[in-house]
Amino acid sequence: MRVIKCARCGEDVFTTGPRTKYCLACATQVRIENQKKRRACGLKDGTPYTKHITCAICGKDVVVSTKASRAKFCPECSARAYKASAKKYKDKEKRWMLAEPRKIHCERCGCEVILTDARSFNRKYCDACKKIVYVELTKKAHDAYRERKNPGVKRCARCGVVLENRRSNQKYCDDCRAAAKFEKEAARKRRQREGWRTDELPEKKKKKPRVSQIEKLNAAARKAGMSYGKYVAMLAMKKGKKVRA
């Protein structure tokens, strides 16, 4: 951490970077000014920020920004093209209009709803109740999923509090976990002290040496008088798998 003076406003700034010159406010302004300068001059490789296109309607050559990658029309013709596409979309939507509006009553609040779209023919709720019912169904599905993952209500083995969002092997709540660990460690040390006094210490289980699968296959191959590759290929052919040559 070091203190420098902002090169723009002169205020003291705490910084850890070796190339910091400005405070946070001045750095934002300098960044905006540099962007404007670059846009006025062009890109880093010298290419401009604009490009020339030919309008698909009137055929004029127009200068547009390079960000407008899908530009096809000049500014005068783009409004007409938008109106034409909107009219085409409205004509497509008209096929879903019902010949006669259908009236229903919301199953939740009882208000009257007028349906004009055939796609919502089986609708049961109004706009306000539809959002509430969606939230209720989502919560119900979430609770069902949580109950399926962790069936039954489980309580803390020390204080009896219901464990929410519990793991499969969780026994204690967050408050009791440290105390239970301390009690378990104290009980272990107490049993160990009593064992030393009575010479009844439990025998430690000897760990079996771990043998990898490759070593087992090598031993079986040597016993069968075959190489490792031939033995593995034979096992694969017995299982019905294809072996690459």
C-alpha positions as CSV (number, residue, x, y, z in Angstrom):
1,M,0.0,0.0,0.0
2,R,1.4,3.4,-1.0
3,V,0.1,7.0,-1.2
4,I,0.3,8.9,-4.5
5,K,-1.2,12.2,-5.8
6,C,-3.8,12.0,-8.6
7,A,-2.3,13.4,-11.8
8,R,-5.6,15.0,-12.7
9,C,-7.1,16.4,-9.4
10,G,-4.2,16.3,-7.0
11,E,-5.9,14.3,-4.3
12,D,-4.0,11.7,-2.2
13,V,-4.8,8.1,-3.3
14,F,-4.0,4.8,-1.6
15,T,-2.9,2.3,-4.2
16,T,-1.0,-1.0,-4.6
17,G,-0.5,-0.9,-8.4
18,P,2.9,0.3,-9.7
19,R,1.3,2.2,-12.7
20,T,-1.6,3.9,-11.0
21,K,-1.8,7.6,-11.8
22,Y,-5.4,8.7,-11.1
23,C,-8.1,8.3,-8.4
24,L,-11.2,6.2,-9.2
25,A,-13.3,9.2,-10.5
26,C,-10.6,10.7,-12.7
27,A,-9.6,7.2,-14.1
28,T,-13.2,6.8,-15.4
29,Q,-13.1,10.2,-17.1
30,V,-9.7,9.6,-18.6
31,R,-10.9,6.2,-19.9
32,I,-13.9,7.9,-21.6
33,E,-11.8,10.6,-23.2
34,N,-9.3,8.0,-24.5
35,Q,-12.2,6.0,-26.0
36,K,-13.5,9.1,-27.8
37,K,-10.0,9.9,-29.2
38,R,-9.6,6.3,-30.5
39,R,-13.0,6.4,-32.1
40,A,-12.2,9.7,-33.9
41,C,-8.8,8.3,-35.1
42,G,-9.9,4.7,-35.9
43,L,-9.0,1.2,-34.6
44,K,-5.5,0.2,-33.5
45,D,-4.6,-1.4,-36.8
46,G,-5.6,1.9,-38.7
47,T,-9.1,0.7,-40.0
48,P,-11.9,3.2,-39.4
49,Y,-15.0,2.6,-37.2
50,T,-17.3,2.9,-40.2
51,K,-18.0,0.8,-43.3
52,H,-19.9,1.3,-46.6
53,I,-23.0,-0.7,-47.5
54,T,-25.5,-0.6,-50.3
55,C,-29.2,-0.1,-49.3
56,A,-31.3,-3.1,-50.3
57,I,-34.3,-0.9,-51.1
58,C,-33.1,2.3,-52.7
59,G,-29.6,1.2,-53.7
60,K,-27.7,4.1,-52.2
61,D,-24.2,3.8,-50.7
62,V,-24.4,4.5,-47.0
63,V,-21.8,4.8,-44.3
64,V,-22.6,2.9,-41.1
65,S,-20.8,1.8,-38.0
66,T,-18.8,-1.4,-38.0
67,K,-20.9,-2.5,-35.0
68,A,-23.9,-2.7,-37.3
69,S,-22.9,-6.1,-38.7
70,R,-26.4,-6.9,-40.1
71,A,-27.2,-3.4,-41.5
72,K,-29.0,-3.7,-44.9
73,F,-30.9,-0.4,-45.2
74,C,-30.2,3.3,-45.1
75,P,-31.7,5.4,-42.3
76,E,-34.6,6.5,-44.5
77,C,-35.5,3.0,-45.7
78,S,-35.0,1.3,-42.3
79,A,-38.2,2.8,-40.9
80,R,-40.2,1.5,-43.8
81,A,-38.6,-1.9,-43.6
82,Y,-39.5,-2.1,-39.8
83,K,-43.1,-1.2,-40.5
84,A,-43.3,-3.9,-43.2
85,S,-41.9,-6.5,-40.9
86,A,-44.2,-5.4,-38.0
87,K,-47.2,-5.7,-40.4
88,K,-46.1,-9.2,-41.5
89,Y,-45.8,-10.2,-37.8
90,K,-49.3,-8.9,-37.0
91,D,-50.7,-10.8,-40.0
92,K,-49.2,-14.0,-38.6
93,E,-50.6,-13.3,-35.2
94,K,-54.1,-12.8,-36.5
95,R,-54.5,-16.5,-37.2
96,W,-54.5,-17.1,-33.4
97,M,-57.4,-14.7,-32.8
98,L,-60.6,-16.3,-31.7
99,A,-63.7,-15.6,-33.8
100,E,-65.7,-14.8,-30.6
101,P,-64.0,-13.7,-27.3
102,R,-64.2,-16.3,-24.6
103,K,-65.1,-15.3,-21.0
104,I,-63.8,-17.2,-18.0
105,H,-63.7,-16.7,-14.3
106,C,-60.4,-16.9,-12.4
107,E,-60.3,-20.0,-10.2
108,R,-58.3,-18.1,-7.5
109,C,-59.9,-14.7,-7.2
110,G,-63.1,-15.1,-9.2
111,C,-62.7,-12.1,-11.5
112,E,-63.8,-12.2,-15.1
113,V,-61.2,-12.7,-17.8
114,I,-61.7,-12.2,-21.6
115,L,-59.7,-14.4,-23.8
116,T,-59.0,-13.4,-27.5
117,D,-56.0,-15.7,-28.2
118,A,-56.5,-19.3,-29.1
119,R,-53.2,-20.3,-27.5
120,S,-54.6,-19.4,-24.1
121,F,-57.9,-21.3,-24.6
122,N,-57.3,-23.5,-21.5
123,R,-56.3,-20.6,-19.2
124,K,-57.6,-20.7,-15.6
125,Y,-56.2,-17.6,-13.9
126,C,-56.0,-13.9,-14.4
127,D,-52.7,-12.1,-15.0
128,A,-52.2,-11.2,-11.3
129,C,-53.1,-14.7,-10.0
130,K,-51.0,-16.5,-12.6
131,K,-47.8,-15.1,-11.2
132,I,-48.8,-16.0,-7.6
133,V,-49.8,-19.6,-8.7
134,Y,-46.5,-19.9,-10.6
135,V,-44.5,-19.0,-7.4
136,E,-46.6,-21.4,-5.3
137,L,-46.1,-24.3,-7.7
138,T,-42.3,-23.6,-7.9
139,K,-42.0,-23.6,-4.2
140,K,-44.1,-26.9,-4.0
141,A,-41.8,-28.5,-6.6
142,H,-38.7,-27.4,-4.7
143,D,-40.0,-28.7,-1.4
144,A,-40.9,-32.1,-3.1
145,Y,-37.4,-32.3,-4.6
146,R,-35.8,-31.5,-1.2
147,E,-38.0,-34.1,0.5
148,R,-37.1,-36.7,-2.2
149,K,-33.4,-36.1,-1.7
150,N,-33.6,-36.0,2.1
151,P,-36.8,-38.0,3.1
152,G,-38.3,-37.4,6.5
153,V,-37.7,-34.7,9.0
154,K,-34.4,-34.9,10.8
155,R,-33.6,-33.2,14.0
156,C,-30.3,-32.3,15.7
157,A,-29.1,-35.1,17.9
158,R,-28.0,-32.6,20.6
159,C,-30.6,-29.8,20.8
160,G,-33.5,-31.2,18.7
161,V,-33.8,-28.4,16.2
162,V,-35.2,-29.4,12.7
163,L,-32.3,-29.4,10.2
164,E,-33.2,-27.4,7.1
165,N,-31.4,-28.2,3.8
166,R,-29.5,-30.9,5.6
167,R,-26.9,-33.3,4.1
168,S,-27.4,-37.0,4.1
169,N,-24.8,-37.6,6.9
170,Q,-25.5,-34.5,9.0
171,K,-26.3,-35.1,12.7
172,Y,-26.0,-31.7,14.4
173,C,-27.0,-28.2,13.6
174,D,-24.4,-25.5,13.1
175,D,-24.5,-24.3,16.7
176,C,-24.0,-27.8,18.2
177,R,-21.4,-29.2,15.7
178,A,-18.4,-27.7,17.5
179,A,-19.6,-28.7,21.0
180,A,-20.4,-32.3,19.8
181,K,-16.9,-32.6,18.3
182,F,-15.4,-31.4,21.6
183,E,-17.4,-33.9,23.6
184,K,-16.5,-36.8,21.2
185,E,-12.8,-36.0,21.5
186,A,-13.0,-35.7,25.3
187,A,-14.8,-39.1,25.5
188,R,-12.1,-40.7,23.3
189,K,-9.3,-39.4,25.5
190,R,-11.1,-40.6,28.6
191,R,-11.4,-44.1,27.2
192,Q,-7.8,-44.0,26.2
193,R,-6.7,-43.0,29.8
194,E,-8.9,-45.8,31.3
195,G,-7.4,-48.3,28.9
196,W,-3.8,-47.4,29.9
197,R,-4.7,-47.9,33.5
198,T,-6.3,-51.3,33.0
199,D,-4.0,-52.5,30.1
200,E,-7.1,-53.0,27.9
201,L,-6.1,-50.8,24.9
202,P,-7.9,-51.8,21.7
203,E,-5.7,-53.3,19.1
204,K,-5.1,-51.2,16.0
205,K,-6.3,-52.7,12.8
206,K,-3.6,-53.4,10.4
207,K,-4.1,-51.8,7.0
208,K,-3.9,-54.2,4.1
209,P,-1.4,-53.2,1.4
210,R,-3.2,-51.7,-1.6
211,V,-2.7,-53.6,-4.9
212,S,-3.5,-51.8,-8.1
213,Q,-5.6,-53.4,-10.8
214,I,-2.7,-53.4,-13.2
215,E,-0.5,-55.4,-10.8
216,K,-3.4,-57.9,-10.4
217,L,-3.7,-58.3,-14.2
218,N,0.1,-58.7,-14.5
219,A,0.2,-61.4,-11.9
220,A,-2.7,-63.3,-13.6
221,A,-1.0,-62.9,-17.0
222,R,2.3,-64.4,-15.7
223,K,0.4,-67.2,-14.1
224,A,-1.3,-68.0,-17.4
225,G,2.0,-67.7,-19.4
226,M,0.9,-64.8,-21.5
227,S,1.9,-61.2,-21.9
228,Y,-0.1,-58.4,-20.4
229,G,-1.5,-57.1,-23.7
230,K,-2.6,-60.6,-24.8
231,Y,-4.2,-61.3,-21.5
232,V,-6.2,-58.0,-21.5
233,A,-7.2,-58.7,-25.1
234,M,-8.5,-62.1,-24.2
235,L,-10.5,-60.7,-21.3
236,A,-12.0,-58.1,-23.7
237,M,-13.0,-60.7,-26.3
238,K,-14.7,-62.8,-23.6
239,K,-16.8,-59.8,-22.6
240,G,-17.7,-59.2,-26.2
241,K,-15.8,-56.0,-26.7
242,K,-13.9,-55.0,-29.8
243,V,-10.1,-54.9,-29.5
244,R,-8.1,-52.6,-31.7
245,A,-5.2,-54.2,-33.6
